[in-house]
Amino acid sequence: MQHTLRANALEAGWIATFEDVKVLSLDCFDTILWRKVGEPLDVFYAMAATEPFRRAGLTAAMRITAEQGARRRNWVLNGSMEVTLAEIFRQALPEAAPGLIEDLCEAELACEIDHCFVYQPTFELIREAKGRGVKVVVVSDTYFSSKELSRLLYAAQPALAGLLDVVHTSSDFRLSKAAGIWSRLLPLWKVEPAQVLHLG
C-alpha cells in the first residue's frame, strides 16, 4: 500500500500509525539528507572547482555526461544501469591512473558532505523507530557504495552511526529499488514485505 506524505507533515509519531512494522526503510537523499542547493546537479559545479577536478580537466557537464555514459555501457555489458562512482570517473577518463580516480571519488564525496544536512523530522522519526524496537535501514538508489554513503550520513549527523542498523545502495547490488533490490534485501532482514515501512 502506498501513502503520500508531505515533508512538512512528517512527525516522529507517524510510525505508530502502522501495525506490525519491524523494519523502517528510508531513502537517503531528499529523505534523510537534503542538499543546500536548488538542484542536486548544482553540487557538480562546486566539485568542478576542487583540485582533483581541475587537475583532471573535468567540468560539471563532463561529470554529468560521464555518468550517463557509464550507465549505458553497463546496461549493454551487464544488463544493469547501476554503476559505481569509480566507474563514472573511469568513463570520463579511461586512461587515468588509479590514484587520480581515487582522488576524484574522494573529492566528490567531500563536496557532498559540505552540501548535505540531515532533515530533522526524519532524524526524529529514526529515533522514534529505534525507541520502539524497529530496525532502521537505508536503501538508496545511488552510485555511492554503502561505505561511502555511510560516511556521508555520519558526517552530516554523527548520532546516526548509533541509530542506523545497515546502509544498502543500488550500486553494491547492481539493482535499483524499481529493478528488484527488495528481493535481495528482505531475506537479509528476515521479514515479510508487509513488515517493512519504506519512506522516500
N, C-alpha and C positions, 0 to 999 in steps of 0.2 A: 504494500500500500504506500502511496506517495502523498506527502503533505507539502504544502507551500508555506514557508515561514519567512517573513521579512527579517533582515538582520537586526533592525531596531526593536523587534518584538521578542528576541531571544532572551529567555530567562533561565537561570540555573534550574528552577523547579520544573521546567518543561519536560525533563526526562521522566519525572514521576507520573506523567500522563500516559505513559506506555507501560503495559504489563509484561512481565516475563522477559525483560531485556537483560541479557547477560554481557553483551558487547556494545559499547558506544564506538562507532567508527566515524572518523572525521576526515574530511578532505583537509588539505593543508592551506593552499593559497586561497584567499578570499573567504576563508572559514576560520582557521586559527591565525594564520599570518595574513596581514594586509600590508600593502606597499604604500610608501609615501609619495606616490606619483599618480598621475591621471590614468595611465595605461601601463600594463606590465612591460610592454616593449620599451617604454621610456627608460627603464633601467639600463638597457643596452647602450644608450648614449653616454651614460656615466661610465660604463665599462670601457667604452672606446677611448676614454681619457686616461686609463690606467697604463702603467709602464709596460706590462706584457703585451697588451693590445697594440700599443704604439710600436713596440719592438717588432711585432709580427706584421704590422701594417694592416691590421684588421679594423674595419669600421662597423658601426652598428648594423648597417644594411648587409654587410658581408656575413655578420654573425647570424642574422635572420635567414638569409639565403642558404647558409651552410646547414642550418637545422632542417630546412625544408628538403634539401638535397640528401641529407643523411637519412631522413625518414623514408624518402622514396627509394633510396638504394637498399635499405634494409628490408623494405617491403618486397622488392624484386628478388633479393637474395634469400630471405628467410621467412617471408610472409608475415612480417610484423612491422608496424610503424613505430615501435618503441625503440629509442636509442639512448645511449649514454652521453654525458657531457663531453667526454673524451672523443667519442665518435663524431660528434658535431664539429669539434675543432680539427679532427683529422680530415674531415670532409673539406673544410676550408683550406687546410694546409697539409696536403698529403705527403709532402717531403720534410715536414718539420721534425726536429729532434724530439724524442720523448720528453726531455726536460722542459721544452717550450710548451708542449701540450699540457703538462702538469701545471706549469705556471699560469697558463690561461684558465684552466679549470679553477685553480685557487683564486685567481683574480675575480672570476665571475661569482664564486661563492662569497668572497669577501664583500663584493659590491652588493649582492643581495642582502647580506647581513646588515649592511649600512642602511638599506632602504626598507627593511621589514620591521614590523612591530606586531605584537600579539593583540588580537581583538579581545578586550577584557570580558565581555559577556561569554565568549566561548571558553575563555580560561576558567571563569566561574562555573560554567557547565561541566567542564572536566573535573574540577574539584568536587562538585556535587556528585558526579557519577562515581568517582573513587570512594567518596564517603558512603555511597550505597552499595559498595562492593562490586561495582560494574567494571569490567575490563575496558580500558580505553586504548584504542589503536588509531593510527593514522594510515590512511590509504590514499595515495596521491598519484595522479597521472602526471609524471614529470620525468625529465631526463636526469635529474639528480638521483644518485643512489640512496639507499636508506641511510647509509653512514653520512653522506653529505647533507641530506635533508635533516637528519637528527642534529647535526652541527648547527644548521641554520635555526632550527626550532629552539635549541637550548641556548644559543647566543641571544636570541630575542627575549627569552624568558627562562633563566636557569632552573626555576622551580618545575618546569615541565619534565626535566630529567627524572624526577621522582614520581611523576603522575602518569606518564605515557608508558604503557606496557610494551608496545612494539611499534615500529615505523616500517611500513611497506611502500614500495614505489613500483610503478609500472615498468621502469627501465630494468629493475632487478629481475622481474618475472617475464619481461618481454610480452606483457599482456596489460591492456588498459582495463578500466572498470567495464567499459562497454563491450570489450572483446572477451571478457570472461575471467578476469582475475579472481572473482569471488569463488569460483570452483576450486581454486588452489588455496584460498585463504580459509574458507570455512572449516575444512578438515584440520588445518593447523590450530584453529581456535577451539575446535571440538564443540561446535554449536550448530544449530539448525538456522536456516535463513530467517525464520520468524523471531529468533532470539537476538538479532542484530538490528540496531538502530543506526542508520548512516545519515550524517548531516553534511551537506556540501554539494 
